[in-house]
Amino acid sequence: METMYFSVIKMLLVITIFGCAVLAFYKYGNRFKLKPITKGYGLHKVETIHLGYKKFISVVEIRDRVLVVGVGEKEVSLLTEWRKEETGS
């Protein structure tokens, strides 16, 4: 009976240590310049403003760049672009 209690206590201790390690890695992982693995092109639409029928302006993030794109009925125009700022949290 005592070995079962020790086994349960060991299991709870291992789970607690593993959970603390995951939380510490999540909180302090950015200090080691670890970046998440991204799949695809890293394309992310931030905001879209509709101006009329089939006309809108979109802000799009692509990896380390931010693009402002104007889209009309038959054309797409790059209005401006800039590099994203690195956040040093």
mmCIF file as gemmi writes it, N, C-alpha and C atoms, coordinates in Angstrom:
data_model
loop_
_atom_site.group_PDB
_atom_site.id
_atom_site.type_symbol
_atom_site.label_atom_id
_atom_site.label_alt_id
_atom_site.label_comp_id
_atom_site.label_asym_id
_atom_site.label_entity_id
_atom_site.label_seq_id
_atom_site.pdbx_PDB_ins_code
_atom_site.Cartn_x
_atom_site.Cartn_y
_atom_site.Cartn_z
_atom_site.occupancy
_atom_site.B_iso_or_equiv
_atom_site.pdbx_formal_charge
_atom_site.auth_seq_id
_atom_site.auth_asym_id
_atom_site.pdbx_PDB_model_num
ATOM 1 N N . MET Axp A 1 ? 0.818 -1.189 0 1 0 ? 1 A 1
ATOM 2 C CA . MET Axp A 1 ? 0 0 0 1 0 ? 1 A 1
ATOM 3 C C . MET Axp A 1 ? 0.862 1.253 0 1 0 ? 1 A 1
ATOM 4 N N . GLU Axp A 2 ? 1.968 1.213 0.745 1 0 ? 2 A 1
ATOM 5 C CA . GLU Axp A 2 ? 2.853 2.375 0.808 1 0 ? 2 A 1
ATOM 6 C C . GLU Axp A 2 ? 3.489 2.661 -0.543 1 0 ? 2 A 1
ATOM 7 N N . THR Axp A 3 ? 3.814 1.631 -1.315 1 0 ? 3 A 1
ATOM 8 C CA . THR Axp A 3 ? 4.432 1.855 -2.621 1 0 ? 3 A 1
ATOM 9 C C . THR Axp A 3 ? 3.467 2.546 -3.576 1 0 ? 3 A 1
ATOM 10 N N . MET Axp A 4 ? 2.175 2.279 -3.435 1 0 ? 4 A 1
ATOM 11 C CA . MET Axp A 4 ? 1.202 2.949 -4.285 1 0 ? 4 A 1
ATOM 12 C C . MET Axp A 4 ? 1.154 4.441 -3.956 1 0 ? 4 A 1
ATOM 13 N N . TYR Axp A 5 ? 1.207 4.791 -2.673 1 0 ? 5 A 1
ATOM 14 C CA . TYR Axp A 5 ? 1.223 6.201 -2.278 1 0 ? 5 A 1
ATOM 15 C C . TYR Axp A 5 ? 2.474 6.892 -2.799 1 0 ? 5 A 1
ATOM 16 N N . PHE Axp A 6 ? 3.625 6.221 -2.685 1 0 ? 6 A 1
ATOM 17 C CA . PHE Axp A 6 ? 4.865 6.811 -3.182 1 0 ? 6 A 1
ATOM 18 C C . PHE Axp A 6 ? 4.813 6.978 -4.703 1 0 ? 6 A 1
ATOM 19 N N . SER Axp A 7 ? 4.213 6.04 -5.391 1 0 ? 7 A 1
ATOM 20 C CA . SER Axp A 7 ? 4.086 6.144 -6.846 1 0 ? 7 A 1
ATOM 21 C C . SER Axp A 7 ? 3.204 7.331 -7.235 1 0 ? 7 A 1
ATOM 22 N N . VAL Axp A 8 ? 2.107 7.514 -6.52 1 0 ? 8 A 1
ATOM 23 C CA . VAL Axp A 8 ? 1.213 8.64 -6.799 1 0 ? 8 A 1
ATOM 24 C C . VAL Axp A 8 ? 1.919 9.959 -6.496 1 0 ? 8 A 1
ATOM 25 N N . ILE Axp A 9 ? 2.643 10.021 -5.385 1 0 ? 9 A 1
ATOM 26 C CA . ILE Axp A 9 ? 3.37 11.239 -5.019 1 0 ? 9 A 1
ATOM 27 C C . ILE Axp A 9 ? 4.442 11.547 -6.061 1 0 ? 9 A 1
ATOM 28 N N . LYS Axp A 10 ? 5.167 10.524 -6.526 1 0 ? 10 A 1
ATOM 29 C CA . LYS Axp A 10 ? 6.176 10.73 -7.573 1 0 ? 10 A 1
ATOM 30 C C . LYS Axp A 10 ? 5.537 11.241 -8.866 1 0 ? 10 A 1
ATOM 31 N N . MET Axp A 11 ? 4.407 10.663 -9.225 1 0 ? 11 A 1
ATOM 32 C CA . MET Axp A 11 ? 3.732 11.076 -10.444 1 0 ? 11 A 1
ATOM 33 C C . MET Axp A 11 ? 3.278 12.533 -10.348 1 0 ? 11 A 1
ATOM 34 N N . LEU Axp A 12 ? 2.699 12.922 -9.218 1 0 ? 12 A 1
ATOM 35 C CA . LEU Axp A 12 ? 2.278 14.309 -9.021 1 0 ? 12 A 1
ATOM 36 C C . LEU Axp A 12 ? 3.464 15.262 -9.019 1 0 ? 12 A 1
ATOM 37 N N . LEU Axp A 13 ? 4.572 14.84 -8.442 1 0 ? 13 A 1
ATOM 38 C CA . LEU Axp A 13 ? 5.777 15.667 -8.429 1 0 ? 13 A 1
ATOM 39 C C . LEU Axp A 13 ? 6.318 15.872 -9.84 1 0 ? 13 A 1
ATOM 40 N N . VAL Axp A 14 ? 6.353 14.81 -10.637 1 0 ? 14 A 1
ATOM 41 C CA . VAL Axp A 14 ? 6.836 14.915 -12.014 1 0 ? 14 A 1
ATOM 42 C C . VAL Axp A 14 ? 5.922 15.823 -12.832 1 0 ? 14 A 1
ATOM 43 N N . ILE Axp A 15 ? 4.612 15.675 -12.68 1 0 ? 15 A 1
ATOM 44 C CA . ILE Axp A 15 ? 3.665 16.53 -13.41 1 0 ? 15 A 1
ATOM 45 C C . ILE Axp A 15 ? 3.831 17.987 -13.001 1 0 ? 15 A 1
ATOM 46 N N . THR Axp A 16 ? 4.023 18.254 -11.714 1 0 ? 16 A 1
ATOM 47 C CA . THR Axp A 16 ? 4.222 19.619 -11.23 1 0 ? 16 A 1
ATOM 48 C C . THR Axp A 16 ? 5.506 20.222 -11.781 1 0 ? 16 A 1
ATOM 49 N N . ILE Axp A 17 ? 6.588 19.456 -11.756 1 0 ? 17 A 1
ATOM 50 C CA . ILE Axp A 17 ? 7.861 19.955 -12.287 1 0 ? 17 A 1
ATOM 51 C C . ILE Axp A 17 ? 7.747 20.219 -13.779 1 0 ? 17 A 1
ATOM 52 N N . PHE Axp A 18 ? 7.118 19.315 -14.516 1 0 ? 18 A 1
ATOM 53 C CA . PHE Axp A 18 ? 6.942 19.499 -15.947 1 0 ? 18 A 1
ATOM 54 C C . PHE Axp A 18 ? 6.103 20.744 -16.233 1 0 ? 18 A 1
ATOM 55 N N . GLY Axp A 19 ? 5.03 20.942 -15.488 1 0 ? 19 A 1
ATOM 56 C CA . GLY Axp A 19 ? 4.183 22.124 -15.665 1 0 ? 19 A 1
ATOM 57 C C . GLY Axp A 19 ? 4.938 23.412 -15.377 1 0 ? 19 A 1
ATOM 58 N N . CYS Axp A 20 ? 5.738 23.428 -14.317 1 0 ? 20 A 1
ATOM 59 C CA . CYS Axp A 20 ? 6.54 24.615 -13.997 1 0 ? 20 A 1
ATOM 60 C C . CYS Axp A 20 ? 7.569 24.894 -15.085 1 0 ? 20 A 1
ATOM 61 N N . ALA Axp A 21 ? 8.169 23.833 -15.637 1 0 ? 21 A 1
ATOM 62 C CA . ALA Axp A 21 ? 9.147 24.01 -16.713 1 0 ? 21 A 1
ATOM 63 C C . ALA Axp A 21 ? 8.48 24.6 -17.957 1 0 ? 21 A 1
ATOM 64 N N . VAL Axp A 22 ? 7.291 24.133 -18.288 1 0 ? 22 A 1
ATOM 65 C CA . VAL Axp A 22 ? 6.578 24.673 -19.448 1 0 ? 22 A 1
ATOM 66 C C . VAL Axp A 22 ? 6.222 26.134 -19.223 1 0 ? 22 A 1
ATOM 67 N N . LEU Axp A 23 ? 5.738 26.479 -18.048 1 0 ? 23 A 1
ATOM 68 C CA . LEU Axp A 23 ? 5.404 27.875 -17.742 1 0 ? 23 A 1
ATOM 69 C C . LEU Axp A 23 ? 6.643 28.774 -17.774 1 0 ? 23 A 1
ATOM 70 N N . ALA Axp A 24 ? 7.759 28.302 -17.224 1 0 ? 24 A 1
ATOM 71 C CA . ALA Axp A 24 ? 8.992 29.089 -17.243 1 0 ? 24 A 1
ATOM 72 C C . ALA Axp A 24 ? 9.481 29.286 -18.674 1 0 ? 24 A 1
ATOM 73 N N . PHE Axp A 25 ? 9.417 28.245 -19.49 1 0 ? 25 A 1
ATOM 74 C CA . PHE Axp A 25 ? 9.83 28.365 -20.886 1 0 ? 25 A 1
ATOM 75 C C . PHE Axp A 25 ? 8.932 29.344 -21.63 1 0 ? 25 A 1
ATOM 76 N N . TYR Axp A 26 ? 7.632 29.295 -21.373 1 0 ? 26 A 1
ATOM 77 C CA . TYR Axp A 26 ? 6.689 30.208 -22.017 1 0 ? 26 A 1
ATOM 78 C C . TYR Axp A 26 ? 6.965 31.652 -21.614 1 0 ? 26 A 1
ATOM 79 N N . LYS Axp A 27 ? 7.266 31.871 -20.328 1 0 ? 27 A 1
ATOM 80 C CA . LYS Axp A 27 ? 7.472 33.233 -19.834 1 0 ? 27 A 1
ATOM 81 C C . LYS Axp A 27 ? 8.832 33.79 -20.215 1 0 ? 27 A 1
ATOM 82 N N . TYR Axp A 28 ? 9.895 32.986 -20.129 1 0 ? 28 A 1
ATOM 83 C CA . TYR Axp A 28 ? 11.252 33.48 -20.342 1 0 ? 28 A 1
ATOM 84 C C . TYR Axp A 28 ? 11.865 33.015 -21.663 1 0 ? 28 A 1
ATOM 85 N N . GLY Axp A 29 ? 11.117 32.361 -22.526 1 0 ? 29 A 1
ATOM 86 C CA . GLY Axp A 29 ? 11.649 31.841 -23.779 1 0 ? 29 A 1
ATOM 87 C C . GLY Axp A 29 ? 12.103 32.916 -24.736 1 0 ? 29 A 1
ATOM 88 N N . ASN Axp A 30 ? 11.47 34.105 -24.696 1 0 ? 30 A 1
ATOM 89 C CA . ASN Axp A 30 ? 11.853 35.163 -25.623 1 0 ? 30 A 1
ATOM 90 C C . ASN Axp A 30 ? 13.218 35.775 -25.276 1 0 ? 30 A 1
ATOM 91 N N . ARG Axp A 31 ? 13.739 35.543 -24.099 1 0 ? 31 A 1
ATOM 92 C CA . ARG Axp A 31 ? 15.073 36.042 -23.742 1 0 ? 31 A 1
ATOM 93 C C . ARG Axp A 31 ? 16.167 35.308 -24.498 1 0 ? 31 A 1
ATOM 94 N N . PHE Axp A 32 ? 15.871 34.123 -24.982 1 0 ? 32 A 1
ATOM 95 C CA . PHE Axp A 32 ? 16.852 33.332 -25.713 1 0 ? 32 A 1
ATOM 96 C C . PHE Axp A 32 ? 16.667 33.467 -27.215 1 0 ? 32 A 1
ATOM 97 N N . LYS Axp A 33 ? 15.873 34.457 -27.636 1 0 ? 33 A 1
ATOM 98 C CA . LYS Axp A 33 ? 15.612 34.73 -29.052 1 0 ? 33 A 1
ATOM 99 C C . LYS Axp A 33 ? 15.032 33.525 -29.781 1 0 ? 33 A 1
ATOM 100 N N . LEU Axp A 34 ? 14.194 32.773 -29.097 1 0 ? 34 A 1
ATOM 101 C CA . LEU Axp A 34 ? 13.536 31.638 -29.72 1 0 ? 34 A 1
ATOM 102 C C . LEU Axp A 34 ? 12.295 32.141 -30.439 1 0 ? 34 A 1
ATOM 103 N N . LYS Axp A 35 ? 12.144 31.77 -31.68 1 0 ? 35 A 1
ATOM 104 C CA . LYS Axp A 35 ? 10.984 32.189 -32.453 1 0 ? 35 A 1
ATOM 105 C C . LYS Axp A 35 ? 10.141 30.965 -32.771 1 0 ? 35 A 1
ATOM 106 N N . PRO Axp A 36 ? 8.83 31.13 -32.788 1 0 ? 36 A 1
ATOM 107 C CA . PRO Axp A 36 ? 7.977 29.986 -33.108 1 0 ? 36 A 1
ATOM 108 C C . PRO Axp A 36 ? 8.177 29.552 -34.554 1 0 ? 36 A 1
ATOM 109 N N . ILE Axp A 37 ? 7.969 28.278 -34.796 1 0 ? 37 A 1
ATOM 110 C CA . ILE Axp A 37 ? 8.066 27.752 -36.146 1 0 ? 37 A 1
ATOM 111 C C . ILE Axp A 37 ? 6.819 28.181 -36.897 1 0 ? 37 A 1
ATOM 112 N N . THR Axp A 38 ? 7.026 28.875 -38.02 1 0 ? 38 A 1
ATOM 113 C CA . THR Axp A 38 ? 5.892 29.324 -38.797 1 0 ? 38 A 1
ATOM 114 C C . THR Axp A 38 ? 5.799 28.502 -40.066 1 0 ? 38 A 1
ATOM 115 N N . LYS Axp A 39 ? 4.604 28.191 -40.43 1 0 ? 39 A 1
ATOM 116 C CA . LYS Axp A 39 ? 4.359 27.45 -41.652 1 0 ? 39 A 1
ATOM 117 C C . LYS Axp A 39 ? 3.729 28.397 -42.658 1 0 ? 39 A 1
ATOM 118 N N . GLY Axp A 40 ? 4.008 28.191 -43.904 1 0 ? 40 A 1
ATOM 119 C CA . GLY Axp A 40 ? 3.421 29.015 -44.942 1 0 ? 40 A 1
ATOM 120 C C . GLY Axp A 40 ? 4.218 30.281 -45.158 1 0 ? 40 A 1
ATOM 121 N N . TYR Axp A 41 ? 3.533 31.33 -45.548 1 0 ? 41 A 1
ATOM 122 C CA . TYR Axp A 41 ? 4.183 32.579 -45.923 1 0 ? 41 A 1
ATOM 123 C C . TYR Axp A 41 ? 4.222 33.599 -44.789 1 0 ? 41 A 1
ATOM 124 N N . GLY Axp A 42 ? 3.621 33.323 -43.682 1 0 ? 42 A 1
ATOM 125 C CA . GLY Axp A 42 ? 3.586 34.285 -42.584 1 0 ? 42 A 1
ATOM 126 C C . GLY Axp A 42 ? 2.673 35.452 -42.885 1 0 ? 42 A 1
ATOM 127 N N . LEU Axp A 43 ? 1.637 35.228 -43.657 1 0 ? 43 A 1
ATOM 128 C CA . LEU Axp A 43 ? 0.716 36.272 -44.086 1 0 ? 43 A 1
ATOM 129 C C . LEU Axp A 43 ? -0.401 36.417 -43.068 1 0 ? 43 A 1
ATOM 130 N N . HIS Axp A 44 ? -0.654 37.669 -42.653 1 0 ? 44 A 1
ATOM 131 C CA . HIS Axp A 44 ? -1.684 37.921 -41.641 1 0 ? 44 A 1
ATOM 132 C C . HIS Axp A 44 ? -2.37 39.244 -41.959 1 0 ? 44 A 1
ATOM 133 N N . LYS Axp A 45 ? -3.682 39.206 -42.177 1 0 ? 45 A 1
ATOM 134 C CA . LYS Axp A 45 ? -4.444 40.434 -42.432 1 0 ? 45 A 1
ATOM 135 C C . LYS Axp A 45 ? -4.743 41.098 -41.098 1 0 ? 45 A 1
ATOM 136 N N . VAL Axp A 46 ? -4.345 42.356 -40.966 1 0 ? 46 A 1
ATOM 137 C CA . VAL Axp A 46 ? -4.54 43.068 -39.71 1 0 ? 46 A 1
ATOM 138 C C . VAL Axp A 46 ? -5.877 43.797 -39.692 1 0 ? 46 A 1
ATOM 139 N N . GLU Axp A 47 ? -6.146 44.564 -40.747 1 0 ? 47 A 1
ATOM 140 C CA . GLU Axp A 47 ? -7.347 45.399 -40.77 1 0 ? 47 A 1
ATOM 141 C C . GLU Axp A 47 ? -7.748 45.656 -42.217 1 0 ? 47 A 1
ATOM 142 N N . THR Axp A 48 ? -9.032 45.818 -42.46 1 0 ? 48 A 1
ATOM 143 C CA . THR Axp A 48 ? -9.544 46.162 -43.786 1 0 ? 48 A 1
ATOM 144 C C . THR Axp A 48 ? -10.597 47.243 -43.646 1 0 ? 48 A 1
ATOM 145 N N . ILE Axp A 49 ? -10.506 48.248 -44.505 1 0 ? 49 A 1
ATOM 146 C CA . ILE Axp A 49 ? -11.496 49.329 -44.54 1 0 ? 49 A 1
ATOM 147 C C . ILE Axp A 49 ? -12.151 49.289 -45.915 1 0 ? 49 A 1
ATOM 148 N N . HIS Axp A 50 ? -13.455 49.112 -45.954 1 0 ? 50 A 1
ATOM 149 C CA . HIS Axp A 50 ? -14.19 49.083 -47.221 1 0 ? 50 A 1
ATOM 150 C C . HIS Axp A 50 ? -14.539 50.511 -47.62 1 0 ? 50 A 1
ATOM 151 N N . LEU Axp A 51 ? -14.224 50.857 -48.867 1 0 ? 51 A 1
ATOM 152 C CA . LEU Axp A 51 ? -14.446 52.215 -49.353 1 0 ? 51 A 1
ATOM 153 C C . LEU Axp A 51 ? -15.656 52.326 -50.272 1 0 ? 51 A 1
ATOM 154 N N . GLY Axp A 52 ? -16.082 51.222 -50.81 1 0 ? 52 A 1
ATOM 155 C CA . GLY Axp A 52 ? -17.201 51.221 -51.749 1 0 ? 52 A 1
ATOM 156 C C . GLY Axp A 52 ? -17.323 49.849 -52.371 1 0 ? 52 A 1
ATOM 157 N N . TYR Axp A 53 ? -18.055 49.783 -53.462 1 0 ? 53 A 1
ATOM 158 C CA . TYR Axp A 53 ? -18.281 48.521 -54.139 1 0 ? 53 A 1
ATOM 159 C C . TYR Axp A 53 ? -16.969 47.992 -54.706 1 0 ? 53 A 1
ATOM 160 N N . LYS Axp A 54 ? -16.502 46.853 -54.209 1 0 ? 54 A 1
ATOM 161 C CA . LYS Axp A 54 ? -15.268 46.184 -54.629 1 0 ? 54 A 1
ATOM 162 C C . LYS Axp A 54 ? -14.034 47.084 -54.491 1 0 ? 54 A 1
ATOM 163 N N . LYS Axp A 55 ? -14.028 47.976 -53.496 1 0 ? 55 A 1
ATOM 164 C CA . LYS Axp A 55 ? -12.878 48.846 -53.234 1 0 ? 55 A 1
ATOM 165 C C . LYS Axp A 55 ? -12.607 48.859 -51.741 1 0 ? 55 A 1
ATOM 166 N N . PHE Axp A 56 ? -11.361 48.59 -51.379 1 0 ? 56 A 1
ATOM 167 C CA . PHE Axp A 56 ? -11.01 48.602 -49.967 1 0 ? 56 A 1
ATOM 168 C C . PHE Axp A 56 ? -9.504 48.797 -49.8 1 0 ? 56 A 1
ATOM 169 N N . ILE Axp A 57 ? -9.123 49.127 -48.58 1 0 ? 57 A 1
ATOM 170 C CA . ILE Axp A 57 ? -7.718 49.262 -48.182 1 0 ? 57 A 1
ATOM 171 C C . ILE Axp A 57 ? -7.476 48.243 -47.078 1 0 ? 57 A 1
ATOM 172 N N . SER Axp A 58 ? -6.381 47.486 -47.204 1 0 ? 58 A 1
ATOM 173 C CA . SER Axp A 58 ? -6.054 46.473 -46.201 1 0 ? 58 A 1
ATOM 174 C C . SER Axp A 58 ? -4.648 46.689 -45.671 1 0 ? 58 A 1
ATOM 175 N N . VAL Axp A 59 ? -4.482 46.408 -44.392 1 0 ? 59 A 1
ATOM 176 C CA . VAL Axp A 59 ? -3.161 46.371 -43.767 1 0 ? 59 A 1
ATOM 177 C C . VAL Axp A 59 ? -2.823 44.896 -43.581 1 0 ? 59 A 1
ATOM 178 N N . VAL Axp A 60 ? -1.672 44.478 -44.145 1 0 ? 60 A 1
ATOM 179 C CA . VAL Axp A 60 ? -1.286 43.079 -44.165 1 0 ? 60 A 1
ATOM 180 C C . VAL Axp A 60 ? 0.123 42.937 -43.612 1 0 ? 60 A 1
ATOM 181 N N . GLU Axp A 61 ? 0.339 41.955 -42.727 1 0 ? 61 A 1
ATOM 182 C CA . GLU Axp A 61 ? 1.676 41.646 -42.225 1 0 ? 61 A 1
ATOM 183 C C . GLU Axp A 61 ? 2.196 40.427 -42.962 1 0 ? 61 A 1
ATOM 184 N N . ILE Axp A 62 ? 3.411 40.53 -43.489 1 0 ? 62 A 1
ATOM 185 C CA . ILE Axp A 62 ? 4.08 39.403 -44.128 1 0 ? 62 A 1
ATOM 186 C C . ILE Axp A 62 ? 5.453 39.297 -43.488 1 0 ? 62 A 1
ATOM 187 N N . ARG Axp A 63 ? 5.626 38.279 -42.656 1 0 ? 63 A 1
ATOM 188 C CA . ARG Axp A 63 ? 6.84 38.047 -41.877 1 0 ? 63 A 1
ATOM 189 C C . ARG Axp A 63 ? 7.258 39.303 -41.134 1 0 ? 63 A 1
ATOM 190 N N . ASP Axp A 64 ? 8.293 40.019 -41.574 1 0 ? 64 A 1
ATOM 191 C CA . ASP Axp A 64 ? 8.78 41.179 -40.833 1 0 ? 64 A 1
ATOM 192 C C . ASP Axp A 64 ? 8.386 42.496 -41.49 1 0 ? 64 A 1
ATOM 193 N N . ARG Axp A 65 ? 7.417 42.483 -42.379 1 0 ? 65 A 1
ATOM 194 C CA . ARG Axp A 65 ? 6.986 43.689 -43.084 1 0 ? 65 A 1
ATOM 195 C C . ARG Axp A 65 ? 5.489 43.928 -42.877 1 0 ? 65 A 1
ATOM 196 N N . VAL Axp A 66 ? 5.108 45.202 -42.96 1 0 ? 66 A 1
ATOM 197 C CA . VAL Axp A 66 ? 3.702 45.592 -42.921 1 0 ? 66 A 1
ATOM 198 C C . VAL Axp A 66 ? 3.411 46.319 -44.223 1 0 ? 66 A 1
ATOM 199 N N . LEU Axp A 67 ? 2.376 45.884 -44.922 1 0 ? 67 A 1
ATOM 200 C CA . LEU Axp A 67 ? 1.999 46.479 -46.206 1 0 ? 67 A 1
ATOM 201 C C . LEU Axp A 67 ? 0.62 47.102 -46.087 1 0 ? 67 A 1
ATOM 202 N N . VAL Axp A 68 ? 0.459 48.265 -46.711 1 0 ? 68 A 1
ATOM 203 C CA . VAL Axp A 68 ? -0.863 48.863 -46.851 1 0 ? 68 A 1
ATOM 204 C C . VAL Axp A 68 ? -1.198 48.765 -48.331 1 0 ? 68 A 1
ATOM 205 N N . VAL Axp A 69 ? -2.274 48.035 -48.634 1 0 ? 69 A 1
ATOM 206 C CA . VAL Axp A 69 ? -2.62 47.697 -50.009 1 0 ? 69 A 1
ATOM 207 C C . VAL Axp A 69 ? -3.994 48.275 -50.331 1 0 ? 69 A 1
ATOM 208 N N . GLY Axp A 70 ? -4.085 48.946 -51.478 1 0 ? 70 A 1
ATOM 209 C CA . GLY Axp A 70 ? -5.364 49.423 -51.986 1 0 ? 70 A 1
ATOM 210 C C . GLY Axp A 70 ? -5.847 48.476 -53.06 1 0 ? 70 A 1
ATOM 211 N N . VAL Axp A 71 ? -7.087 48.034 -52.958 1 0 ? 71 A 1
ATOM 212 C CA . VAL Axp A 71 ? -7.638 47.074 -53.912 1 0 ? 71 A 1
ATOM 213 C C . VAL Axp A 71 ? -8.873 47.687 -54.558 1 0 ? 71 A 1
ATOM 214 N N . GLY Axp A 72 ? -8.864 47.706 -55.882 1 0 ? 72 A 1
ATOM 215 C CA . GLY Axp A 72 ? -10.008 48.201 -56.64 1 0 ? 72 A 1
ATOM 216 C C . GLY Axp A 72 ? -10.675 47.051 -57.362 1 0 ? 72 A 1
ATOM 217 N N . GLU Axp A 73 ? -11.568 47.393 -58.281 1 0 ? 73 A 1
ATOM 218 C CA . GLU Axp A 73 ? -12.301 46.365 -59.005 1 0 ? 73 A 1
ATOM 219 C C . GLU Axp A 73 ? -11.384 45.549 -59.915 1 0 ? 73 A 1
ATOM 220 N N . LYS Axp A 74 ? -10.373 46.212 -60.51 1 0 ? 74 A 1
ATOM 221 C CA . LYS Axp A 74 ? -9.49 45.514 -61.444 1 0 ? 74 A 1
ATOM 222 C C . LYS Axp A 74 ? -8.015 45.661 -61.113 1 0 ? 74 A 1
ATOM 223 N N . GLU Axp A 75 ? -7.671 46.294 -60.015 1 0 ? 75 A 1
ATOM 224 C CA . GLU Axp A 75 ? -6.259 46.53 -59.721 1 0 ? 75 A 1
ATOM 225 C C . GLU Axp A 75 ? -5.962 46.404 -58.228 1 0 ? 75 A 1
ATOM 226 N N . VAL Axp A 76 ? -4.685 46.153 -57.953 1 0 ? 76 A 1
ATOM 227 C CA . VAL Axp A 76 ? -4.167 46.106 -56.591 1 0 ? 76 A 1
ATOM 228 C C . VAL Axp A 76 ? -2.947 47.013 -56.559 1 0 ? 76 A 1
ATOM 229 N N . SER Axp A 77 ? -2.892 47.936 -55.587 1 0 ? 77 A 1
ATOM 230 C CA . SER Axp A 77 ? -1.779 48.882 -55.512 1 0 ? 77 A 1
ATOM 231 C C . SER Axp A 77 ? -1.168 48.849 -54.121 1 0 ? 77 A 1
ATOM 232 N N . LEU Axp A 78 ? 0.162 48.867 -54.083 1 0 ? 78 A 1
ATOM 233 C CA . LEU Axp A 78 ? 0.872 48.984 -52.811 1 0 ? 78 A 1
ATOM 234 C C . LEU Axp A 78 ? 0.945 50.456 -52.453 1 0 ? 78 A 1
ATOM 235 N N . LEU Axp A 79 ? 0.301 50.85 -51.349 1 0 ? 79 A 1
ATOM 236 C CA . LEU Axp A 79 ? 0.274 52.251 -50.948 1 0 ? 79 A 1
ATOM 237 C C . LEU Axp A 79 ? 1.514 52.627 -50.148 1 0 ? 79 A 1
ATOM 238 N N . THR Axp A 80 ? 1.899 51.763 -49.214 1 0 ? 80 A 1
ATOM 239 C CA . THR Axp A 80 ? 3.127 51.98 -48.438 1 0 ? 80 A 1
ATOM 240 C C . THR Axp A 80 ? 3.515 50.669 -47.767 1 0 ? 80 A 1
ATOM 241 N N . GLU Axp A 81 ? 4.773 50.617 -47.309 1 0 ? 81 A 1
ATOM 242 C CA . GLU Axp A 81 ? 5.249 49.448 -46.563 1 0 ? 81 A 1
ATOM 243 C C . GLU Axp A 81 ? 6.315 49.889 -45.578 1 0 ? 81 A 1
ATOM 244 N N . TRP Axp A 82 ? 6.469 49.115 -44.507 1 0 ? 82 A 1
ATOM 245 C CA . TRP Axp A 82 ? 7.525 49.36 -43.533 1 0 ? 82 A 1
ATOM 246 C C . TRP Axp A 82 ? 7.867 48.069 -42.82 1 0 ? 82 A 1
ATOM 247 N N . ARG Axp A 83 ? 9.032 48.065 -42.156 1 0 ? 83 A 1
ATOM 248 C CA . ARG Axp A 83 ? 9.45 46.906 -41.366 1 0 ? 83 A 1
ATOM 249 C C . ARG Axp A 83 ? 8.764 46.954 -40.015 1 0 ? 83 A 1
ATOM 250 N N . LYS Axp A 84 ? 8.364 45.754 -39.541 1 0 ? 84 A 1
ATOM 251 C CA . LYS Axp A 84 ? 7.786 45.68 -38.195 1 0 ? 84 A 1
ATOM 252 C C . LYS Axp A 84 ? 8.876 45.92 -37.173 1 0 ? 84 A 1
ATOM 253 N N . GLU Axp A 85 ? 8.521 46.598 -36.107 1 0 ? 85 A 1
ATOM 254 C CA . GLU Axp A 85 ? 9.457 46.824 -35.012 1 0 ? 85 A 1
ATOM 255 C C . GLU Axp A 85 ? 9.524 45.579 -34.136 1 0 ? 85 A 1
ATOM 256 N N . GLU Axp A 86 ? 10.734 45.236 -33.702 1 0 ? 86 A 1
ATOM 257 C CA . GLU Axp A 86 ? 10.914 44.126 -32.776 1 0 ? 86 A 1
ATOM 258 C C . GLU Axp A 86 ? 10.529 44.597 -31.384 1 0 ? 86 A 1
ATOM 259 N N . THR Axp A 87 ? 9.703 43.82 -30.703 1 0 ? 87 A 1
ATOM 260 C CA . THR Axp A 87 ? 9.337 44.151 -29.336 1 0 ? 87 A 1
ATOM 261 C C . THR Axp A 87 ? 10.295 43.461 -28.397 1 0 ? 87 A 1
ATOM 262 N N . GLY Axp A 88 ? 10.926 44.203 -27.528 1 0 ? 88 A 1
ATOM 263 C CA . GLY Axp A 88 ? 11.9 43.639 -26.597 1 0 ? 88 A 1
ATOM 264 C C . GLY Axp A 88 ? 11.333 43.436 -25.225 1 0 ? 88 A 1
ATOM 265 N N . SER Axp A 89 ? 10.248 42.671 -25.106 1 0 ? 89 A 1
ATOM 266 C CA . SER Axp A 89 ? 9.611 42.445 -23.798 1 0 ? 89 A 1
ATOM 267 C C . SER Axp A 89 ? 10.418 41.5 -22.964 1 0 ? 89 A 1
